[in-house]
């Protein structure tokens, strides 16, 4: 009986294996369908975990920034400035042999005006344009070219060399204007567009992100609070717009870090908050008025703190005081460490410069300082910051930091 059972079992297994072999040979898709069905039953949770991130990120992906570009581009203009007689004479022109071969050709070239190329941003329908001061510095004639092809001459309303900003004015109608953005909502990593006229090729839009905020100690301007971006900025972009993904103005493109003259992905823009303040001040008074106390500050570094035996590890140490200036009258002395002004912490000289500059001249400010490791408060009558000296090398050179 047992032998007959095992014989029947062996025959059944043999027949089953034979059927599997035939199916695998002639109809392999039957077996694949069975396998897929089994996987579908086993993987519903894994599939859900994969889909959930895709749904969330897909809603934030923007495939085009055309709307932002189209909104901002009409308000960005090309700025052409020229200065007559600015080319230095060629020393070879005094050589009779040189004049014999080349005649007065070199003289005619010297008589041609030196041209400068940049960009600007229309910020008011009344014809006010923001650009960089170095774009129009010393210009005898300034021409503006709009994106729609119209051209006109512009006049300088005012300049602020300490932020490298200038305000121009044109007399035209139906001017497109840009919408001012908000710096308090700007974060590192936000996508930005740079619009301008690089190398004179025509209006161009480049894209990048906000690489850093509040960049200073660069030696570019006296007052530095730059937006750093990797959106390509090249010569000719100066004075152009840095906008967000909604086409709102975030900054005025000003400078690049470059060893070749072209973009290396490190560009700097003046924040719209600074630009707006300068614009309103120039339109209202024709100049920019800032607070000043007449001190020569230095950053308190760990090395300075250790060498002088200071407990204070941050702030601005007073290296010198202008005799008869606001700080001198208030009793501030060399060696004092300025810690706060009107309750605003002073972490370094740049912070000191910016805080005091925002205080209206003629008003009192409470200065908290440390003198010989003892804290004390002094009231300082804020003075009016004098204009910077007109020297070719004064850009970024500031030795009276407050």
C-alpha positions as CSV (number, residue, x, y, z in Angstrom):
1,X,0.0,0.0,0.0
2,X,2.8,2.4,0.9
3,X,4.7,1.6,-2.2
4,X,1.7,2.4,-4.4
5,X,1.3,5.8,-2.6
6,X,4.9,6.8,-3.2
7,X,4.6,5.7,-6.8
8,X,1.5,7.8,-7.4
9,X,3.2,10.8,-5.7
10,X,6.3,10.5,-7.8
11,X,4.2,10.4,-11.0
12,X,2.2,13.5,-9.9
13,X,5.4,15.5,-9.3
14,X,6.8,14.4,-12.6
15,X,3.7,15.5,-14.5
16,X,3.7,18.8,-12.6
17,X,7.3,19.5,-13.4
18,X,6.7,18.6,-17.0
19,X,3.8,21.1,-17.2
20,X,5.9,23.9,-15.6
21,X,8.6,23.2,-18.2
22,X,6.2,23.4,-21.1
23,X,4.6,26.6,-19.8
24,X,8.0,28.2,-19.2
25,X,9.1,27.3,-22.7
26,X,5.9,28.1,-24.6
27,X,4.1,30.8,-22.5
28,X,6.6,32.5,-20.1
29,X,4.4,35.6,-19.8
30,X,2.0,33.5,-17.8
31,X,4.5,33.1,-15.0
32,X,5.6,36.9,-15.2
33,X,2.0,38.0,-14.7
34,X,1.7,35.9,-11.6
35,X,4.9,37.4,-10.3
36,X,3.8,41.0,-10.9
37,X,0.4,40.3,-9.3
38,X,2.3,39.1,-6.2
39,X,4.4,42.2,-6.1
40,X,1.4,44.5,-6.4
41,X,-0.2,42.8,-3.4
42,X,3.1,43.1,-1.4
43,X,4.1,46.8,-2.1
44,X,1.2,49.2,-1.6
45,X,2.9,51.0,1.4
46,X,6.2,51.4,-0.3
47,X,4.5,53.0,-3.3
48,X,2.7,55.4,-1.1
49,X,5.9,56.5,0.5
50,X,7.5,57.2,-2.9
51,X,4.5,59.2,-4.1
52,X,4.1,61.5,-1.1
53,X,7.4,63.4,-1.5
54,X,6.8,63.7,-5.2
55,X,3.5,65.4,-4.7
56,X,4.9,67.9,-2.2
57,X,8.0,68.8,-4.2
58,X,6.2,68.9,-7.6
59,X,4.0,71.7,-6.4
60,X,7.0,73.9,-5.8
61,X,8.8,73.2,-9.0
62,X,8.8,76.2,-11.5
63,X,9.7,75.2,-15.0
64,X,9.9,78.8,-16.3
65,X,10.6,82.3,-15.0
66,X,9.2,83.9,-18.1
67,X,6.4,85.7,-16.3
68,X,8.9,87.3,-13.8
69,X,11.2,88.3,-16.6
70,X,8.4,89.8,-18.7
71,X,7.2,91.8,-15.7
72,X,10.6,93.3,-14.9
73,X,12.4,93.6,-18.2
74,X,10.5,96.7,-19.6
75,X,11.6,98.7,-16.5
76,X,15.3,97.9,-17.0
77,X,17.1,100.4,-19.3
78,X,20.5,100.7,-20.9
79,X,22.6,103.6,-19.8
80,X,25.1,105.1,-22.1
81,X,27.3,107.9,-20.6
82,X,30.1,109.8,-22.2
83,X,32.7,112.2,-21.1
84,X,34.4,114.6,-23.5
85,X,38.2,114.9,-23.5
86,X,38.7,112.2,-21.0
87,X,41.2,110.1,-22.9
88,X,44.8,110.8,-21.9
89,X,47.2,112.1,-24.6
90,X,49.4,109.6,-26.4
91,X,53.1,110.5,-25.5
92,X,54.1,109.3,-29.0
93,X,52.2,112.2,-30.5
94,X,55.0,114.5,-29.7
95,X,57.4,112.5,-31.9
96,X,57.7,114.1,-35.4
97,X,58.4,110.8,-37.0
98,X,55.2,109.3,-35.4
99,X,53.1,112.3,-36.7
100,X,54.7,111.9,-40.1
101,X,53.5,108.3,-40.5
102,X,50.2,108.5,-38.5
103,X,49.3,112.2,-39.0
104,X,46.5,113.6,-36.7
105,X,44.6,110.3,-36.5
106,X,45.7,109.8,-32.9
107,X,44.6,113.3,-32.1
108,X,41.1,112.7,-33.5
109,X,40.8,109.5,-31.4
110,X,41.7,111.6,-28.3
111,X,39.0,114.1,-29.1
112,X,36.4,111.4,-29.2
113,X,34.4,111.1,-25.9
114,X,35.1,108.2,-23.6
115,X,32.0,106.0,-23.4
116,X,30.7,104.0,-20.5
117,X,28.0,101.4,-20.6
118,X,25.7,100.3,-17.8
119,X,22.1,99.6,-16.9
120,X,19.4,101.3,-14.8
121,X,16.0,100.6,-13.3
122,X,12.9,102.8,-13.7
123,X,11.4,103.0,-10.2
124,X,8.8,105.8,-10.8
125,X,6.4,106.7,-13.6
126,X,7.6,110.3,-13.0
127,X,10.9,109.3,-14.7
128,X,13.2,108.5,-11.8
129,X,15.9,105.8,-12.6
130,X,18.2,104.1,-10.2
131,X,21.7,103.1,-11.3
132,X,25.2,103.0,-10.0
133,X,27.2,106.1,-9.4
134,X,30.2,104.7,-11.2
135,X,28.2,104.2,-14.4
136,X,27.6,108.0,-14.7
137,X,30.5,109.4,-12.7
138,X,31.9,112.5,-14.4
139,X,29.6,112.1,-17.5
140,X,28.9,115.1,-19.7
141,X,26.0,113.3,-21.5
142,X,23.8,110.4,-20.5
143,X,21.5,108.6,-22.8
144,X,18.8,106.1,-21.8
145,X,17.5,103.3,-24.1
146,X,14.3,101.7,-23.1
147,X,13.4,98.1,-23.8
148,X,10.7,99.2,-26.3
149,X,13.3,101.0,-28.4
150,X,12.8,104.6,-27.3
151,X,15.8,106.7,-26.4
152,X,16.2,109.9,-24.5
153,X,18.7,112.0,-22.6
154,X,18.8,111.9,-18.8
155,X,20.1,114.2,-16.1
156,X,21.6,113.3,-12.8
157,X,19.4,114.3,-9.8
158,X,21.9,113.2,-7.2
159,X,24.6,110.7,-6.4
160,X,25.7,108.8,-3.2
161,X,29.3,107.7,-3.6
162,X,29.3,105.9,-0.3
163,X,26.7,103.4,-1.6
164,X,27.6,103.8,-5.3
165,X,24.0,104.8,-6.2
166,X,22.8,107.5,-8.5
167,X,19.3,108.8,-9.3
168,X,18.6,109.9,-12.9
169,X,15.6,111.7,-14.3
170,X,14.0,111.5,-17.8
171,X,11.1,113.4,-19.3
172,X,9.0,110.7,-20.9
173,X,5.5,109.4,-20.7
174,X,4.0,105.9,-20.5
175,X,7.1,104.7,-18.6
176,X,7.1,101.1,-17.3
177,X,8.0,100.8,-13.6
178,X,9.3,98.0,-11.5
179,X,7.7,96.8,-8.3
180,X,9.9,97.1,-5.2
181,X,10.3,93.8,-3.3
182,X,10.9,93.2,0.4
183,X,14.2,92.3,1.8
184,X,12.8,91.0,5.1
185,X,11.2,88.1,3.1
186,X,14.4,87.3,1.2
187,X,16.3,84.1,2.2
188,X,19.5,82.5,1.2
189,X,18.6,79.9,-1.5
190,X,15.8,82.0,-3.1
191,X,15.9,82.0,-6.9
192,X,16.8,85.4,-8.4
193,X,17.1,86.9,-11.9
194,X,19.7,89.5,-13.0
195,X,18.6,91.8,-15.8
196,X,20.9,94.2,-17.6
197,X,23.0,94.8,-20.7
198,X,26.2,92.8,-20.2
199,X,29.1,93.7,-22.6
200,X,26.6,95.7,-24.6
201,X,25.1,92.7,-26.3
202,X,21.5,93.8,-25.4
203,X,19.1,93.2,-22.6
204,X,19.8,89.8,-21.0
205,X,18.3,87.8,-18.2
206,X,20.4,85.4,-16.1
207,X,19.3,83.1,-13.2
208,X,20.8,82.1,-9.9
209,X,20.1,82.0,-6.2
210,X,20.8,84.3,-3.3
211,X,24.1,83.0,-2.1
212,X,24.4,85.2,1.0
213,X,22.9,88.2,2.7
214,X,24.5,91.1,4.5
215,X,27.9,90.8,2.8
216,X,30.4,93.5,4.0
217,X,34.1,94.1,4.6
218,X,34.6,93.9,0.8
219,X,36.2,97.3,0.3
220,X,33.7,98.1,-2.5
221,X,31.7,100.9,-0.8
222,X,31.7,102.7,2.5
223,X,28.3,101.3,3.5
224,X,28.1,97.6,2.6
225,X,25.2,95.3,3.1
226,X,25.3,93.4,-0.2
227,X,23.2,90.6,-1.5
228,X,25.5,88.0,-2.9
229,X,24.3,85.9,-5.9
230,X,25.6,83.4,-8.4
231,X,23.4,84.8,-11.1
232,X,25.9,85.7,-13.8
233,X,26.7,89.4,-13.6
234,X,29.1,90.9,-16.1
235,X,30.4,94.4,-17.1
236,X,27.4,96.3,-18.4
237,X,25.1,94.8,-15.8
238,X,26.0,97.5,-13.3
239,X,22.9,99.4,-12.3
240,X,20.6,96.7,-13.5
241,X,17.9,94.8,-11.6
242,X,18.1,91.8,-9.4
243,X,14.6,90.5,-9.1
244,X,12.7,87.6,-7.4
245,X,10.6,85.0,-9.1
246,X,7.7,87.3,-9.1
247,X,9.6,90.1,-10.9
248,X,9.9,92.3,-7.9
249,X,13.1,94.3,-7.4
250,X,15.4,93.0,-4.7
251,X,18.6,94.9,-5.5
252,X,20.7,97.0,-7.8
253,X,23.5,94.9,-9.4
254,X,26.8,96.6,-8.5
255,X,29.9,94.5,-8.6
256,X,31.5,91.2,-9.4
257,X,34.4,89.3,-8.0
258,X,36.5,88.3,-11.0
259,X,40.1,87.7,-12.0
260,X,39.3,87.6,-15.7
261,X,36.8,90.5,-16.1
262,X,33.9,88.1,-16.5
263,X,31.5,86.4,-14.1
264,X,32.7,83.8,-11.7
265,X,29.4,83.3,-10.0
266,X,30.1,85.8,-7.3
267,X,28.1,89.0,-7.8
268,X,26.9,91.7,-5.4
269,X,23.8,93.8,-5.4
270,X,22.7,96.7,-3.2
271,X,19.6,95.7,-1.3
272,X,16.3,97.4,-2.3
273,X,15.9,98.7,1.2
274,X,19.2,100.7,0.9
275,X,18.4,101.8,-2.6
276,X,14.9,103.1,-1.6
277,X,16.3,105.1,1.3
278,X,18.9,106.7,-0.9
279,X,16.3,107.4,-3.7
280,X,13.9,109.1,-1.3
281,X,16.6,111.2,0.3
282,X,18.0,112.4,-3.0
283,X,14.6,113.2,-4.5
284,X,13.6,115.1,-1.3
285,X,16.8,117.0,-0.4
286,X,19.1,116.4,-3.4
287,X,21.6,114.6,-1.2
288,X,21.9,111.8,1.4
289,X,22.2,112.9,5.0
290,X,23.6,110.4,7.5
291,X,24.5,110.5,11.2
292,X,28.1,110.7,12.3
293,X,30.0,110.9,15.6
294,X,33.6,111.4,14.5
295,X,35.5,108.3,15.6
296,X,38.0,106.0,14.0
297,X,36.9,102.5,15.0
298,X,38.5,99.0,14.7
299,X,36.9,95.6,15.1
300,X,37.5,93.9,18.4
301,X,39.1,90.6,17.4
302,X,40.2,87.8,19.7
303,X,43.8,88.9,19.1
304,X,43.1,92.5,20.1
305,X,41.1,91.4,23.1
306,X,43.9,89.1,24.3
307,X,46.7,91.7,23.8
308,X,44.8,94.4,25.7
309,X,43.4,92.0,28.3
310,X,39.9,92.8,27.4
311,X,36.9,90.8,28.7
312,X,34.8,92.1,25.8
313,X,35.2,89.9,22.7
314,X,33.1,91.8,20.2
315,X,32.2,95.4,19.4
316,X,34.1,98.4,17.9
317,X,37.2,99.7,19.7
318,X,37.8,103.4,19.3
319,X,41.3,104.0,17.9
320,X,40.9,107.7,17.5
321,X,38.5,110.5,18.2
322,X,38.1,113.7,16.1
323,X,38.9,116.7,18.2
324,X,35.7,118.8,18.6
325,X,33.5,116.1,17.1
326,X,30.3,114.7,18.6
327,X,32.1,111.8,20.2
328,X,34.8,114.0,21.7
329,X,32.2,116.4,23.1
330,X,30.4,113.5,24.7
331,X,33.5,112.2,26.4
332,X,34.3,109.1,24.3
333,X,38.0,108.4,24.5
334,X,40.5,106.2,22.5
335,X,40.4,102.7,23.9
336,X,36.7,102.7,24.6
337,X,34.8,99.7,23.2
338,X,31.4,100.7,21.8
339,X,28.9,97.9,22.6
340,X,25.5,99.3,21.6
341,X,23.9,102.4,20.3
342,X,20.2,103.2,21.2
343,X,19.9,99.5,22.3
344,X,21.2,98.1,19.0
345,X,24.1,95.8,19.4
346,X,27.4,96.8,17.9
347,X,29.3,93.7,16.7
348,X,31.9,95.3,14.5
349,X,32.8,98.6,12.7
350,X,30.4,98.0,9.8
351,X,27.5,97.6,12.2
352,X,28.6,100.7,14.1
353,X,28.8,102.7,10.8
354,X,25.3,101.6,9.6
355,X,23.6,102.1,12.9
356,X,24.9,105.6,13.5
357,X,24.3,106.6,9.8
358,X,20.6,105.9,10.2
359,X,20.2,108.3,13.2
360,X,19.0,111.7,12.3
361,X,21.7,114.4,12.8
362,X,20.9,116.7,15.8
363,X,19.3,114.0,17.9
364,X,20.7,112.4,21.0
365,X,21.9,108.8,21.0
366,X,22.6,106.6,24.0
367,X,25.9,104.9,23.6
368,X,26.8,101.9,25.8
369,X,30.5,101.3,26.1
370,X,33.2,99.5,28.0
371,X,36.2,101.5,29.4
372,X,38.9,99.5,31.2
373,X,36.5,96.6,31.6
374,X,33.9,98.8,33.2
375,X,30.5,99.5,31.5
376,X,29.1,103.0,31.2
377,X,26.5,105.0,29.2
378,X,27.1,108.3,27.4
379,X,24.7,110.5,25.5
380,X,26.1,111.7,22.1
381,X,24.6,114.4,20.0
382,X,24.7,112.9,16.5
383,X,26.3,115.1,13.9
384,X,26.0,115.2,10.1
385,X,28.3,113.0,8.2
386,X,30.7,115.0,6.0
387,X,30.9,114.1,2.3
388,X,33.7,111.7,1.4
389,X,36.9,113.3,-0.1
390,X,36.9,113.4,-3.8
391,X,39.8,111.1,-4.5
392,X,40.2,108.4,-7.1
393,X,41.1,105.9,-4.3
394,X,38.3,106.8,-1.9
395,X,36.0,104.0,-2.9
396,X,35.6,101.7,0.0
397,X,38.2,103.7,2.1
398,X,36.6,104.7,5.4
399,X,38.6,105.7,8.4
400,X,36.1,107.7,10.3
401,X,33.6,104.8,10.7
402,X,31.0,106.7,12.7
